[in-house]
Every structure is written in structure tokens, then in C-alpha cells.
Amino acid sequence: MTDQRHSRRRGQGELEVQVLSALREAGGPATAGWVQERLGGDLAYTTVVTILTRLLAKSAVTRERTGRSFAWTPASDEAGLAARKMRKLLDAESDREAVLASFVSGLGPADERLLRHLLDRTGPAGED
């Protein structure tokens, strides 16, 4: 017998994106309860709080105390969250050059042009 709930299971990254998206729609600080309702209420309140806490540890959200709970605000969009994940993976490797070379060699022509354009626009590394 197959468990129907298992097929609906979302990954941590997907949940983080959904929570961030809900927070951006709030237009201001929002509680975990508001986020839970916005996501359809199928997630437990504690799950929403856990995801918000993980996003806080990644500096993707900020929080401020409001009464007995917290109001949460996105500090990053989906692109910023993805960039943080990429940096974390890169920082975990000892041979950064090999990782970056492998990444760049796997890019398609359009992405390679975009990367070159972005690098040209920002200037050499280390310049402020």
C-alpha cells in the first residue's frame, strides 16, 4: 500500500522558497501563523516556524518581537537565497578553482554570455 502523503512531500528548499514568497506577498512583517494560512494551512505551525528559523540562520529573513511571537520579514529574494546556497557549497570545497571551472564549463552558451556580461559589469574581483 502506497502512502499518498509521501508523494505530496516537499523538499526543504521548496518549502523555504514558498515561505519566502509568502513573506514577500505580505508587504510587511508577518507572523508564522499568517504564513501558515497563506500556504494553505497544510503545514504544521511548528514546521513553518522551523523553516523561518532556518531562513533566519541563513540571513534570508529577519524577525522582530511582537508580543509573545515574532514578525518575520524577507531579507532576500529567491535569487539571493540561491546565491547563498551556491556560496555555501563553494565555501565547503577545498579546491575552489576546480569547482568554479567545472561549473563554468557546464554552462550553456547563453548562460556563459550572461556570466561574462555580469563579470565585466562588476569589474575585477576585490575592487570596491
Rosetta blueprint (number, residue, H / E / L):
1 M L
2 T L
3 D L
4 Q H
5 R H
6 H H
7 S H
8 R L
9 R L
10 R L
11 G L
12 Q H
13 G H
14 E H
15 L H
16 E H
17 V H
18 Q H
19 V H
20 L H
21 S H
22 A H
23 L H
24 R H
25 E H
26 A H
27 G L
28 G L
29 P L
30 A E
31 T L
32 A H
33 G H
34 W H
35 V H
36 Q H
37 E H
38 R H
39 L L
40 G L
41 G L
42 D L
43 L L
44 A L
45 Y H
46 T H
47 T H
48 V H
49 V H
50 T H
51 I H
52 L H
53 T H
54 R H
55 L H
56 L H
57 A H
58 K L
59 S L
60 A L
61 V E
62 T E
63 R E
64 E E
65 R E
66 T E
67 G L
68 R L
69 S E
70 F E
71 A E
72 W E
73 T E
74 P E
75 A L
76 S L
77 D L
78 E H
79 A H
80 G H
81 L H
82 A H
83 A H
84 R H
85 K H
86 M H
87 R H
88 K H
89 L H
90 L H
91 D H
92 A L
93 E L
94 S L
95 D L
96 R H
97 E H
98 A H
99 V H
100 L H
101 A H
102 S H
103 F H
104 V H
105 S H
106 G L
107 L L
108 G L
109 P H
110 A H
111 D H
112 E H
113 R H
114 L H
115 L H
116 R H
117 H H
118 L H
119 L H
120 D H
121 R H
122 T H
123 G L
124 P L
125 A L
126 G L
127 E L
128 D L
